[in-house]
Amino acid sequence: MNLIVHHWDTDGITSAALLVRALKLEEFTNMTAPIGEFRFDERIWGAIEKAERLYVLDFNVPNEVEKVRVPTLFIDHHTQPRIKNPLVEQVNPSLEGEYWPANSLVVSEHFGIWNAWSALGVVGDIGEKAFGLERVRELLGKGGISREEALRLVELIDSNYIAVDREAVEEAVGVLLSHPLKELLEYEPWVKKAEAIRDAIEGAVSNAGERNGFAIVHFESPFNIISKVARKLVWELGYRGAVVVNGNFHGKAQVYFRISGKEAERINMTEVIERVRALGTNAGGKREVLGCVCERDKIEDVLAIIEEYLR
Ligand SMILES: [Mn+2]
């Protein structure tokens, strides 16, 4: 049995479809990890035990790949260490110091198979910037897909993982393989999901309160939309920053704090992240963002820290 383990986003899904097409695989199983978790869970390890050959695509889990005991092709574009496991063939241009914007391109280059899926992976990973690449424009053009359609297809494909629907992510590979791309613009299960996600984002954004030019929003949703809500508030609506709380994300709380580039000169986000983490939460981020998952009863403590910076 051929087993494909891929990232849950459009780049991972198109990478898997490209691989199946390139190798003309008749029998295969494709799986993704629990959404949001960069590891192989029991279910994946169980499948690996039964597999004759494993493919890992666009999924940056070098530590897991070191442990596999079956011949494996590991194709990725994320920065990662060289794999020492002799059963693993690692294809990753980053090992030679090259930046490739999407894994779909690495798969296409490796097997010499190029089509609109190759381009969609790029649109998925880097958004509008993808259209600045000649190759992407050419592949979409040949496939009769406009820029707007490409962006919409990514929204539809990504709606599966944003809805935290692992099964639907896995089904998406088969859906791609069995439908012309144009038809997928009307693919009902994805259209409905994308609509529900858009509504949830709009709903959250329109409920935003304000303090000192910072947006503050509380909502509850099973969709993983917190970063999109914050981006909209800061990048599109021009707030100095946004504090966004999803008070019930599959039983946990998500807190997200995004600030504008200008505010990042004043607010030391590394310090905020450290303080929030010291509460015993799972917090991370960079210069302009803090993201945190915690128990619901910790929300007030996290907010108390963030509020000190909203001056
Ligand atoms: Mn990728």
Residues whose N, C-alpha, C, O or C-beta is under 5 A from the ligand:
A	BS01	MN	D11 D58 A102 N103 D125
